[in-house]
Amino acid sequence: MITKSLLHILVISILGLLIYSNTFNVPFTFDDKPNIANNPAIKNIHLLLDAAQAKAGILDPLLKPAMASRIVGYATFALNYRVHGLSVFGYHLVNIVIHLGNAVLVYFLAILLLEAATAASPDSPENGEGTSRLIAFLSALLFVSHPVQTQAVTYVVQRFASLATFFYLLSVFGYLKSRSGCKMQPYYMISLASAVLAMKTKEFSFTLPFVLGLIEIMFFKEKFFKRAVYLLPFALSILIIPLTILASNGSASSLEFGASPDIGRWDYFLTQLTVIIVYLKLLVLPISQNLDYDYPLYHSFFTPRVLASVFVLGSLISLGIFLWTVSKKEVWYARRALVAAFGIFWFFITLSAESSIVIIKDFIFEHRLYLPSIGLFIAFITLVTVLKDALGSKSNFLGRFVVPCAGVMILIYADATYARNMVWLDEITLWRDTVNKSPRKSRPRNNLAIAYYDGWILDKALEENRISLNLKPDPGVHVNIGNDYLRMKEFEKARKEFTEAAALKPAYEKAYFGSATAYFMEKRYSEALNSSEMAIRIKPNYAEAINMAGMIALAQGYRQDALKRFLLSISFKPDFSLAHNNAGNVYYQLGNYPAALLEYKEASSLDPGYLDPHLGMAKTYHDTGRLKDAVNECQIVLRLNPFRHDASKLLETVNLAAKRTMGN
């Protein structure tokens, strides 16, 4: 059986790797950017340690609660960054490895549950272990191949969901091993440690002690006190999440995860009843998957869709209770019904953290199904085998088709997953798909506009921003339109948009920064400085505005003042490559070449695609006689952008200097 298990694990891993083989170059998108690409704590261990202790420091206040409560996940992103910077390949590789690890844990978890369920059945057939492994194998294959998992795997930041699931499953696995006759202490300690790690990775881990309590009730028969002793440390671990969030925010309202004050708890609960039906549909028929659903809020229990949802969910819970009752029959195969019942209850318990009464501003996201889906996959496969065995001799026909049908279904899901991952290959494709499915929601259009902006497709960016503005007046969209006009060098139109943004939100620092940028590009330095200082008054640690003030000072010839501002900007945002490069430029002009090189190198390491620091290093090396190094830096620029004429001209100058040196 060990050999068969190894074969199963190999097949699961190969299938999962093939399915996600087209995701290694998927770019950072959506919440990847603030949480990873633009998060200084990922790039600085000291900031990460501050975040772990719920100290805001210079971090974005909006990230403060998440940084503290999900510190284990952020630590893995920091390790990724330490190894390969912001190259997306490594981040996706880790996500895929975690997903494969979860699939393997699903395999062993199913085996342990089936063993625990049938342990008290003396009439279990000799092939019972083989059937258990087949159930586990098919369940794990369903999990690893299902398209609904793409958001938790391909979307880098949702490592929070997959990594927390890994620790969650490892905790349940360790607990079952410790309660199933193995040496208790090592497995129990693994379970407890994994529970703590899960709690510090994502908030849905709050449900873990309840799942373990259900395992005690359904699978083990001992006195209450002994069970309570087993469960007490896990029950205490429930406090980790709320205490961490409260410590990081100092307010109980932080437990509402950004919810709008217009959303009532009852309305949210009614809406989630309908959301769970959407989740069930996705598990059965994963079509029209969407990164950002435009989902309505329901207010009345008697809305037909809410009533229908209550009926379906009530029926599913009733099925779980019925299967639990069936499992008490003195028939060996009936005991497997207990596992099917547990799988159904697992689905509802693990989903309850995000689909119950705890208000979250986004009603529905597919990655929230990642952990709950495991219960239904195991329940479905187990229930099929129970029906097969219950039919006895009548099940021969059914038995011949169970595995082939399951195999076909898994292959269909695998193909759909691969196809869904193709949508993620670039941001324009992803957000165009999302806009097509949520045409009346402004956020997908905002993100599509940003994707067009980043790709310099400015007419399309303007079009999407205008549509978004018609859907929902938003000062941020006005700023985006202003930035579009800045790139078009239509400065008057840009300033008009920034003024509109400030009118909608007077204390909006980005609107004043936009105006400062427009004035600076027009060389209207006095007005640019006034706008920059207004932005800084609103947000004193606004690194971009402070850097802009430094650029204005430098343009006016005030080098020392400019340098102070650049360094202040860096103190607020250590990963600000533009400010590092600007500081390097001032040091170069002042003749402080060692300091200039340090700043240029830092800017280049923070943003390998930023070419100006290489030119700065080339000039510095040229002036200090390190001509070979200067040539290398110019060649780096021209290799990445052959049309940088300033690099070509500098290379000619350096080569000429090298020839003169050789001639001498």
C-alpha positions as CSV (number, residue, x, y, z in Angstrom):
1,M,0.0,0.0,0.0
2,I,2.9,2.4,0.6
3,T,4.0,1.9,-3.0
4,K,0.5,2.6,-4.2
5,S,0.3,5.8,-2.1
6,L,3.6,7.0,-3.5
7,L,2.2,6.4,-7.0
8,H,-0.9,8.3,-6.1
9,I,1.1,11.2,-4.8
10,L,3.3,11.2,-7.9
11,V,0.2,11.3,-10.2
12,I,-1.4,14.1,-8.1
13,S,1.8,16.2,-8.2
14,I,2.4,15.7,-11.9
15,L,-1.1,16.6,-12.8
16,G,-1.1,19.7,-10.6
17,L,2.2,20.9,-12.0
18,L,1.0,20.4,-15.6
19,I,-2.2,22.3,-14.9
20,Y,-0.4,25.3,-13.5
21,S,2.6,25.1,-15.9
22,N,1.3,28.2,-17.7
23,T,1.2,30.5,-14.7
24,F,4.9,31.1,-13.9
25,N,4.9,34.4,-15.7
26,V,1.6,35.8,-14.6
27,P,2.2,39.4,-13.5
28,F,1.4,40.9,-10.2
29,T,-2.1,42.3,-10.3
30,F,-4.8,43.9,-8.1
31,D,-3.9,43.3,-4.4
32,D,-0.5,41.8,-5.3
33,K,0.7,45.4,-5.8
34,P,0.1,47.0,-2.4
35,N,0.7,43.7,-0.5
36,I,3.8,42.6,-2.3
37,A,5.3,44.7,-5.1
38,N,4.8,48.1,-3.4
39,N,5.1,46.9,0.2
40,P,8.3,48.1,1.9
41,A,8.0,45.5,4.7
42,I,8.5,42.7,2.1
43,K,11.8,44.3,1.2
44,N,13.0,45.2,4.7
45,I,13.3,42.7,7.6
46,H,13.1,45.5,10.2
47,L,9.8,46.8,8.9
48,L,8.5,43.2,8.7
49,L,9.4,42.6,12.4
50,D,7.6,45.9,13.3
51,A,4.5,44.7,11.4
52,A,4.6,41.4,13.2
53,Q,4.4,43.3,16.5
54,A,1.5,45.4,15.1
55,K,3.7,48.6,14.9
56,A,2.7,50.7,11.9
57,G,5.9,52.6,11.5
58,I,6.0,54.0,8.0
59,L,3.8,51.3,6.5
60,D,0.5,52.1,4.8
61,P,-2.1,52.3,7.7
62,L,-4.5,50.2,5.5
63,L,-2.1,47.3,5.6
64,K,-1.4,47.5,9.3
65,P,-4.1,45.1,10.6
66,A,-3.4,42.6,7.8
67,M,0.4,42.8,8.2
68,A,0.0,41.8,11.9
69,S,-2.6,39.1,11.5
70,R,-1.1,37.5,8.4
71,I,2.5,37.9,9.2
72,V,3.4,34.3,8.4
73,G,2.2,34.8,4.8
74,Y,4.0,38.1,4.5
75,A,7.2,36.4,5.8
76,T,7.1,34.0,2.9
77,F,6.7,36.9,0.5
78,A,9.7,38.5,2.1
79,L,11.7,35.2,1.6
80,N,10.7,35.2,-2.0
81,Y,11.9,38.8,-2.4
82,R,15.2,38.0,-0.6
83,V,15.9,35.2,-3.1
84,H,14.8,36.8,-6.4
85,G,13.4,40.2,-5.9
86,L,10.2,40.9,-7.7
87,S,10.6,38.3,-10.4
88,V,7.2,36.6,-10.5
89,F,8.5,33.1,-11.3
90,G,9.6,32.3,-7.8
91,Y,6.3,33.6,-6.2
92,H,4.3,31.4,-8.5
93,L,6.6,28.4,-7.9
94,V,6.0,28.6,-4.2
95,N,2.2,29.0,-4.7
96,I,2.1,25.9,-6.8
97,V,4.3,23.9,-4.4
98,I,1.9,24.9,-1.6
99,H,-1.1,23.8,-3.7
100,L,0.5,20.4,-4.4
101,G,1.3,20.0,-0.7
102,N,-2.3,20.7,0.1
103,A,-3.5,18.1,-2.4
104,V,-1.2,15.5,-0.7
105,L,-2.6,16.5,2.7
106,V,-6.1,16.1,1.4
107,Y,-5.1,12.6,0.3
108,F,-3.9,11.6,3.7
109,L,-6.7,13.4,5.5
110,A,-9.3,11.4,3.6
111,I,-7.5,8.1,4.5
112,L,-7.3,9.0,8.2
113,L,-11.0,10.0,8.3
114,L,-12.0,6.8,6.6
115,E,-9.8,4.7,8.9
116,A,-11.3,6.5,12.0
117,A,-14.8,5.9,10.7
118,T,-14.4,2.2,10.0
119,A,-12.1,1.3,12.9
120,A,-15.0,0.0,14.9
121,S,-16.4,-2.2,12.1
122,P,-15.2,-5.8,12.5
123,D,-16.8,-6.9,9.3
124,S,-14.8,-4.5,7.0
125,P,-13.7,-6.4,3.9
126,E,-10.1,-7.0,3.0
127,N,-10.2,-4.5,0.3
128,G,-11.4,-1.8,2.6
129,E,-7.9,-0.1,2.8
130,G,-7.7,-0.1,-1.0
131,T,-11.1,1.5,-1.3
132,S,-10.1,4.2,1.2
133,R,-7.0,5.0,-0.8
134,L,-9.0,5.2,-4.0
135,I,-11.5,7.6,-2.4
136,A,-8.5,9.7,-1.1
137,F,-6.8,9.6,-4.5
138,L,-9.9,10.8,-6.4
139,S,-10.7,13.5,-3.8
140,A,-7.1,14.8,-4.0
141,L,-7.3,14.8,-7.8
142,L,-10.5,16.7,-7.7
143,F,-9.0,19.3,-5.4
144,V,-5.8,19.8,-7.3
145,S,-7.5,20.1,-10.7
146,H,-10.7,22.1,-10.0
147,P,-10.8,25.5,-11.8
148,V,-12.2,27.2,-8.7
149,Q,-8.8,26.9,-7.1
150,T,-7.1,29.1,-9.7
151,Q,-7.7,32.3,-7.7
152,A,-6.0,30.9,-4.6
153,V,-3.0,29.6,-6.6
154,T,-2.5,31.8,-9.6
155,Y,-3.3,35.1,-7.8
156,V,-0.1,35.5,-5.9
157,V,-1.4,37.4,-2.9
158,Q,-4.0,34.6,-2.2
159,R,-1.1,32.5,-0.9
160,F,-2.7,33.7,2.3
161,A,-5.6,31.3,1.5
162,S,-3.5,28.4,0.3
163,L,-0.8,28.6,3.0
164,A,-3.4,28.9,5.8
165,T,-5.1,25.9,4.3
166,F,-1.8,24.0,4.4
167,F,-1.3,24.7,8.1
168,Y,-5.0,24.0,8.7
169,L,-4.9,20.6,7.0
170,L,-1.6,19.8,8.7
171,S,-3.1,20.6,12.1
172,V,-6.2,18.3,11.4
173,F,-3.9,15.6,10.1
174,G,-1.6,15.8,13.2
175,Y,-4.7,15.8,15.5
176,L,-6.2,12.7,13.8
177,K,-2.8,10.9,14.0
178,S,-2.4,11.7,17.7
179,R,-6.0,10.4,18.4
180,S,-5.7,7.3,16.3
181,G,-3.2,5.2,18.2
182,C,0.0,6.8,17.1
183,K,2.5,8.3,19.5
184,M,0.5,11.2,20.7
185,Q,2.9,13.8,21.7
186,P,4.8,14.5,18.4
187,Y,1.7,14.6,16.3
188,Y,-0.2,16.6,18.8
189,M,2.5,19.2,19.0
190,I,2.7,19.4,15.2
191,S,-1.1,19.9,15.2
192,L,-0.9,22.7,17.8
193,A,2.0,24.5,16.2
194,S,0.3,24.3,12.8
195,A,-2.9,25.7,14.3
196,V,-0.9,28.7,15.6
197,L,0.7,29.2,12.2
198,A,-2.7,29.0,10.4
199,M,-4.1,31.6,12.8
200,K,-1.3,34.0,11.9
201,T,-1.7,33.4,8.1
202,K,-5.4,34.0,7.5
203,E,-8.5,34.7,9.6
204,F,-10.6,31.8,8.4
205,S,-8.4,29.6,10.6
206,F,-10.6,30.8,13.4
207,T,-12.8,27.9,12.5
208,L,-10.1,25.2,13.1
209,P,-11.0,24.4,16.8
210,F,-14.6,23.9,15.8
211,V,-13.6,21.4,13.1
212,L,-11.5,19.5,15.7
213,G,-14.4,19.6,18.1
214,L,-16.6,18.1,15.4
215,I,-14.0,15.3,14.8
216,E,-14.1,14.5,18.5
217,I,-17.9,14.2,18.5
218,M,-18.2,12.3,15.3
219,F,-15.2,9.9,15.3
220,F,-14.1,9.3,18.9
221,K,-15.9,7.9,21.9
222,E,-14.4,9.0,25.2
223,K,-15.5,10.9,28.3
224,F,-16.1,14.6,28.0
225,F,-13.3,15.6,30.3
226,K,-10.6,13.7,28.3
227,R,-11.9,15.3,25.1
228,A,-11.9,18.7,26.7
229,V,-8.2,18.3,27.7
230,Y,-7.3,17.4,24.1
231,L,-9.2,20.4,22.7
232,L,-8.5,23.1,25.3
233,P,-5.2,24.4,23.8
234,F,-6.9,24.7,20.4
235,A,-9.9,26.4,22.0
236,L,-7.5,29.0,23.5
237,S,-5.9,29.5,20.1
238,I,-9.2,31.1,18.9
239,L,-8.0,34.2,20.8
240,I,-5.0,34.7,18.6
241,I,-6.9,36.3,15.6
242,P,-9.2,38.8,17.4
243,L,-6.4,39.9,19.8
244,T,-4.0,40.4,17.0
245,I,-6.4,42.5,15.0
246,L,-7.4,44.6,18.0
247,A,-3.8,45.1,19.0
248,S,-3.0,46.3,15.4
249,N,-6.0,48.6,15.1
250,G,-7.1,49.3,18.7
251,S,-10.8,49.0,17.7
252,A,-13.4,46.3,17.6
253,S,-14.6,47.8,14.4
254,S,-11.5,46.4,12.7
255,L,-13.0,43.0,12.9
256,E,-15.5,44.0,10.2
257,F,-12.7,43.9,7.5
258,G,-13.4,47.2,5.7
259,A,-17.2,46.8,5.6
260,S,-19.4,49.8,4.7
261,P,-21.5,51.3,7.5
262,D,-24.4,51.0,5.1
263,I,-24.3,47.2,5.3
264,G,-26.3,45.6,8.1
265,R,-25.3,42.3,9.7
266,W,-28.6,40.7,8.8
267,D,-28.5,42.0,5.2
268,Y,-25.0,40.6,4.9
269,F,-26.1,37.2,6.2
270,L,-29.0,37.0,3.8
271,T,-26.7,37.9,0.9
272,Q,-24.2,35.2,2.0
273,L,-27.0,32.6,1.9
274,T,-27.2,33.3,-1.9
275,V,-23.5,33.6,-2.3
276,I,-23.0,30.0,-0.9
277,I,-25.4,28.8,-3.7
278,V,-23.1,30.5,-6.2
279,Y,-20.1,28.7,-4.6
280,L,-22.0,25.3,-4.9
281,K,-22.7,26.0,-8.6
282,L,-19.0,26.8,-9.2
283,L,-18.0,23.5,-7.6
284,V,-20.4,21.5,-9.8
285,L,-20.1,23.6,-13.0
286,P,-17.2,26.0,-12.9
287,I,-18.3,28.4,-15.7
288,S,-18.2,32.2,-15.9
289,Q,-15.5,32.5,-13.3
290,N,-14.9,36.0,-12.3
291,L,-12.2,37.8,-10.4
292,D,-14.5,40.6,-9.2
293,Y,-18.2,39.8,-9.1
294,D,-20.8,42.5,-9.2
295,Y,-23.0,41.0,-6.5
296,P,-26.3,42.5,-5.1
297,L,-27.1,43.0,-1.5
298,Y,-30.3,41.4,-0.3
299,H,-32.5,42.9,2.5
300,S,-35.5,40.6,2.9
301,F,-35.6,37.0,3.9
302,F,-38.7,36.6,1.7
303,T,-36.9,37.5,-1.5
304,P,-37.4,34.4,-3.8
305,R,-33.6,33.9,-4.3
306,V,-33.0,34.0,-0.5
307,L,-35.8,31.6,0.2
308,A,-34.6,29.2,-2.6
309,S,-31.1,29.4,-1.1
310,V,-32.4,28.6,2.4
311,F,-34.2,25.5,1.0
312,V,-31.1,24.2,-0.9
313,L,-28.7,24.8,2.0
314,G,-31.1,23.4,4.5
315,S,-31.4,20.3,2.3
316,L,-27.7,19.9,2.1
317,I,-27.3,20.2,5.9
318,S,-30.2,17.7,6.3
319,L,-28.3,15.3,4.0
320,G,-25.3,15.6,6.3
321,I,-27.5,14.8,9.3
322,F,-29.1,11.9,7.5
323,L,-25.7,10.4,6.5
324,W,-24.6,10.7,10.1
325,T,-27.6,8.8,11.2
326,V,-27.0,6.2,8.5
327,S,-23.5,5.7,9.6
328,K,-24.7,4.3,12.9
329,K,-26.1,1.2,11.2
330,E,-24.3,-2.1,11.8
331,V,-23.1,-2.4,8.2
332,W,-19.4,-1.8,7.4
333,Y,-19.9,0.4,4.4
334,A,-22.4,2.6,6.2
335,R,-19.6,3.8,8.4
336,R,-18.2,5.6,5.4
337,A,-21.3,7.7,5.4
338,L,-19.9,9.4,8.5
339,V,-17.0,10.8,6.4
340,A,-19.5,12.1,3.8
341,A,-21.5,13.8,6.6
342,F,-18.3,15.2,8.1
343,G,-17.3,16.6,4.6
344,I,-20.6,18.5,4.3
345,F,-20.3,19.9,7.8
346,W,-16.6,20.8,7.1
347,F,-17.9,22.9,4.1
348,F,-20.2,25.0,6.2
349,I,-17.9,25.4,9.2
350,T,-14.9,26.5,7.2
351,L,-16.9,28.8,5.0
352,S,-18.6,30.4,8.0
353,A,-15.7,32.8,8.8
354,E,-16.3,34.6,5.5
355,S,-20.0,33.8,4.7
356,S,-22.0,34.3,7.8
357,I,-22.4,37.4,10.0
358,V,-18.8,38.8,10.0
359,I,-19.2,41.7,7.5
360,I,-16.6,41.8,4.7
361,K,-17.0,44.6,2.1
362,D,-16.6,42.2,-0.8
363,F,-19.5,39.7,-0.8
364,I,-17.9,37.0,-2.9
365,F,-14.4,35.9,-4.0
366,E,-13.6,32.5,-5.4
367,H,-10.5,31.9,-3.3
368,R,-12.8,31.7,-0.3
369,L,-13.8,28.3,-1.6
370,Y,-10.3,26.9,-1.4
371,L,-10.5,25.3,2.1
372,P,-14.3,24.6,2.2
373,S,-14.2,22.7,-1.2
374,I,-12.1,20.0,0.4
375,G,-15.0,18.8,2.5
376,L,-17.4,18.5,-0.4
377,F,-14.9,16.8,-2.7
378,I,-14.3,14.1,0.0
379,A,-18.0,13.9,0.7
380,F,-19.0,13.5,-2.9
381,I,-16.5,10.7,-3.7
382,T,-17.2,8.9,-0.4
383,L,-20.9,9.1,-1.0
384,V,-20.6,7.5,-4.4
385,T,-18.8,4.5,-3.0
386,V,-21.4,4.2,-0.2
387,L,-24.2,4.1,-2.7
388,K,-22.2,1.5,-4.8
389,D,-21.7,-0.8,-1.8
390,A,-25.3,-0.3,-0.6
391,L,-26.6,-1.5,-3.9
392,G,-24.6,-4.7,-3.5
393,S,-24.8,-7.0,-6.6
394,K,-26.9,-4.3,-8.3
395,S,-23.9,-2.0,-8.3
396,N,-21.7,-4.0,-10.7
397,F,-22.7,-1.8,-13.6
398,L,-22.3,1.3,-11.4
399,G,-18.9,0.1,-10.1
400,R,-17.5,-0.4,-13.6
401,F,-18.1,3.2,-14.4
402,V,-17.3,5.1,-11.2
403,V,-13.6,5.4,-11.7
404,P,-13.7,6.1,-15.5
405,C,-16.4,8.8,-15.0
406,A,-14.4,10.3,-12.2
407,G,-11.3,10.3,-14.4
408,V,-13.1,12.0,-17.2
409,M,-14.5,14.6,-14.8
410,I,-11.1,15.3,-13.4
411,L,-9.6,15.7,-16.9
412,I,-12.4,18.1,-17.9
413,Y,-11.7,20.2,-14.8
414,A,-8.0,20.1,-15.4
415,D,-8.5,21.4,-19.0
416,A,-10.8,24.1,-17.7
417,T,-8.2,25.1,-15.1
418,Y,-5.5,25.4,-17.7
419,A,-7.8,27.5,-19.8
420,R,-8.8,29.8,-16.9
421,N,-5.1,30.3,-16.1
422,M,-4.6,31.6,-19.7
423,V,-6.9,34.6,-18.8
424,W,-4.4,35.6,-16.0
425,L,-1.4,35.8,-18.4
426,D,-1.6,39.6,-18.6
427,E,-3.5,42.3,-16.8
428,I,-5.4,43.6,-19.8
429,T,-6.7,40.1,-20.7
430,L,-7.7,39.5,-17.0
431,W,-9.5,42.8,-16.5
432,R,-11.1,42.7,-19.9
433,D,-12.6,39.3,-18.9
434,T,-13.7,40.7,-15.6
435,V,-15.3,43.8,-17.2
436,N,-17.2,41.6,-19.6
437,K,-18.7,39.7,-16.7
438,S,-19.2,42.7,-14.4
439,P,-19.9,45.5,-16.8
440,R,-21.8,47.7,-14.3
441,K,-19.1,47.6,-11.6
442,S,-16.6,50.4,-11.5
443,R,-13.6,48.7,-9.9
444,P,-12.9,46.2,-12.8
445,R,-13.0,49.2,-15.2
446,N,-10.6,51.1,-13.0
447,N,-8.2,48.2,-13.0
448,L,-8.5,47.7,-16.8
449,A,-7.8,51.4,-17.3
450,I,-4.7,51.1,-15.1
451,A,-3.6,48.1,-17.2
452,Y,-4.1,50.1,-20.4
453,Y,-2.2,53.0,-18.8
454,D,0.7,50.8,-17.9
455,G,0.7,49.5,-21.5
456,W,0.6,53.1,-22.9
457,I,-2.7,52.4,-24.5
458,L,-3.9,55.8,-23.3
459,D,-7.1,56.2,-25.4
460,K,-8.4,52.9,-24.1
461,A,-7.4,53.9,-20.5
462,L,-9.4,57.2,-20.9
463,E,-12.4,55.4,-22.3
464,E,-12.5,52.9,-19.4
465,N,-12.0,55.7,-16.8
466,R,-14.8,57.7,-18.3
467,I,-17.2,54.8,-18.2
468,S,-16.1,54.1,-14.6
469,L,-16.8,57.7,-13.6
470,N,-20.3,57.5,-15.1
471,L,-20.9,54.3,-13.0
472,K,-19.6,55.8,-9.8
473,P,-18.2,59.4,-9.1
474,D,-14.8,58.8,-7.6
475,P,-12.0,61.2,-7.0
476,G,-9.5,58.4,-7.6
477,V,-10.8,58.0,-11.1
478,H,-10.4,61.7,-11.8
479,V,-6.8,61.4,-10.7
480,N,-6.3,58.4,-13.0
481,I,-7.8,60.5,-15.9
482,G,-5.5,63.3,-15.0
483,N,-2.5,60.9,-15.1
484,D,-3.6,59.8,-18.6
485,Y,-3.6,63.4,-19.8
486,L,-0.2,63.9,-18.2
487,R,1.2,61.2,-20.4
488,M,-0.4,62.8,-23.4
489,K,1.2,66.1,-22.3
490,E,-2.2,67.8,-22.1
491,F,-1.5,69.6,-18.9
492,E,-4.5,71.9,-18.7
493,K,-6.9,68.9,-19.1
494,A,-4.9,67.0,-16.5
495,R,-5.1,69.9,-13.9
496,K,-8.8,70.1,-14.5
497,E,-9.2,66.5,-13.5
498,F,-7.0,66.9,-10.4
499,T,-9.1,69.9,-9.4
500,E,-12.3,67.8,-9.9
501,A,-10.8,65.2,-7.6
502,A,-10.0,67.8,-4.9
503,A,-13.5,69.2,-5.2
504,L,-15.0,65.7,-4.5
505,K,-12.5,65.0,-1.7
506,P,-10.8,68.2,-0.4
507,A,-8.2,66.3,1.8
508,Y,-7.1,64.1,-1.1
509,E,-3.3,64.3,-1.3
510,K,-3.1,62.5,-4.6
511,A,-5.1,65.3,-6.3
512,Y,-2.6,67.9,-5.2
513,F,0.3,65.7,-6.1
514,G,-1.1,65.3,-9.6
515,S,-1.4,69.1,-9.9
516,A,2.2,69.4,-8.7
517,T,3.4,67.0,-11.4
518,A,1.5,68.8,-14.1
519,Y,3.0,72.2,-13.0
520,F,6.5,70.7,-12.8
521,M,6.3,69.2,-16.3
522,E,5.3,72.7,-17.5
523,K,8.3,74.2,-15.5
524,R,5.9,76.3,-13.4
525,Y,8.0,75.6,-10.3
526,S,6.3,78.0,-7.9
527,E,2.9,76.5,-8.4
528,A,4.3,73.0,-8.4
529,L,5.9,73.6,-5.0
530,N,2.6,75.0,-3.6
531,S,0.7,72.0,-4.7
532,S,3.4,69.6,-3.4
533,E,3.4,71.3,0.0
534,M,-0.4,71.1,0.1
535,A,-0.2,67.3,-0.5
536,I,2.5,67.1,2.3
537,R,0.3,69.0,4.7
538,I,-2.5,66.5,4.2
539,K,-0.1,63.5,4.5
540,P,3.2,64.4,6.1
541,N,4.8,61.1,5.2
542,Y,3.8,61.3,1.5
543,A,7.1,60.2,0.0
544,E,6.1,60.9,-3.6
545,A,5.2,64.5,-2.8
546,I,8.3,65.1,-0.7
547,N,10.4,63.7,-3.6
548,M,8.5,66.0,-6.0
549,A,9.4,69.0,-3.8
550,G,13.1,67.8,-4.0
551,M,12.9,67.7,-7.8
552,I,11.5,71.2,-7.8
553,A,14.3,72.4,-5.6
554,L,16.9,70.6,-7.7
555,A,15.4,72.2,-10.9
556,Q,15.9,75.6,-9.3
557,G,19.5,74.9,-8.4
558,Y,19.0,74.3,-4.6
559,R,21.0,71.0,-4.4
560,Q,21.3,70.7,-0.6
561,D,17.6,71.4,-0.1
562,A,16.8,68.9,-2.8
563,L,19.1,66.3,-1.2
564,K,17.4,66.7,2.2
565,R,14.0,66.2,0.7
566,F,15.1,63.1,-1.3
567,L,16.6,61.5,1.9
568,L,13.4,62.4,3.9
569,S,11.3,60.8,1.1
570,I,13.5,57.6,1.4
571,S,13.1,57.6,5.2
572,F,9.4,57.3,4.7
573,K,9.6,54.9,1.8
574,P,12.9,52.9,1.8
575,D,12.0,51.1,-1.4
576,F,11.4,54.3,-3.4
577,S,13.8,53.7,-6.3
578,L,13.1,57.1,-7.9
579,A,14.1,59.0,-4.7
580,H,17.2,56.9,-4.4
581,N,18.2,57.7,-8.0
582,N,17.4,61.4,-7.4
583,A,19.6,61.4,-4.3
584,G,22.3,59.7,-6.4
585,N,22.1,62.5,-9.0
586,V,22.6,65.2,-6.3
587,Y,25.6,63.3,-4.8
588,Y,27.0,63.0,-8.3
589,Q,26.6,66.7,-8.9
590,L,28.2,67.5,-5.5
591,G,31.2,65.2,-6.4
592,N,30.4,62.7,-3.7
593,Y,30.9,59.7,-5.9
594,P,30.9,56.9,-3.3
595,A,27.5,58.1,-2.0
596,A,26.2,58.5,-5.5
597,L,27.1,54.9,-6.4
598,L,25.4,53.6,-3.2
599,E,22.2,55.4,-4.1
600,Y,22.3,54.3,-7.7
601,K,22.9,50.7,-6.8
602,E,20.1,50.7,-4.3
603,A,17.7,52.2,-6.9
604,S,18.7,49.6,-9.4
605,S,18.3,46.7,-7.0
606,L,14.9,47.9,-5.9
607,D,13.7,48.2,-9.5
608,P,15.8,46.2,-12.0
609,G,13.7,47.5,-14.9
610,Y,14.5,51.1,-14.0
611,L,17.4,52.2,-16.3
612,D,18.3,55.7,-15.1
613,P,20.4,54.4,-12.1
614,H,22.6,52.4,-14.6
615,L,23.2,55.6,-16.5
616,G,24.0,57.4,-13.3
617,M,26.5,54.6,-12.4
618,A,28.0,54.8,-15.9
619,K,28.6,58.5,-15.5
620,T,30.1,58.1,-12.1
621,Y,32.4,55.3,-13.2
622,H,33.5,57.4,-16.2
623,D,34.3,60.3,-14.0
624,T,36.3,58.2,-11.6
625,G,38.2,56.4,-14.3
626,R,36.5,53.0,-14.0
627,L,35.8,52.9,-17.7
628,K,35.2,49.1,-18.0
629,D,32.4,49.4,-15.4
630,A,31.0,52.4,-17.2
631,V,30.8,50.4,-20.5
632,N,29.1,47.5,-18.7
633,E,26.4,49.8,-17.3
634,C,25.8,51.5,-20.7
635,Q,25.5,48.1,-22.3
636,I,22.9,47.0,-19.6
637,V,20.8,50.0,-20.6
638,L,21.0,49.4,-24.3
639,R,20.3,45.7,-23.9
640,L,17.1,46.5,-22.2
641,N,16.2,49.5,-24.3
642,P,18.2,49.9,-27.6
643,F,16.5,53.2,-28.2
644,R,18.1,55.0,-25.2
645,H,20.1,57.6,-27.2
646,D,21.5,59.1,-24.0
647,A,23.1,55.7,-23.2
648,S,24.4,55.3,-26.8
649,K,26.0,58.8,-26.6
650,L,27.5,58.1,-23.2
651,L,28.9,54.8,-24.4
652,E,30.6,56.6,-27.3
653,T,32.1,59.0,-24.8
654,V,33.3,56.2,-22.5
655,N,34.8,54.2,-25.4
656,L,36.6,57.3,-26.7
657,A,38.1,57.9,-23.2
658,A,39.1,54.2,-23.1
659,K,41.0,54.6,-26.4
660,R,42.8,57.6,-25.2
661,T,43.8,55.8,-22.0
662,M,45.1,52.9,-24.0
663,G,47.0,55.3,-26.3
664,N,48.7,56.9,-23.4
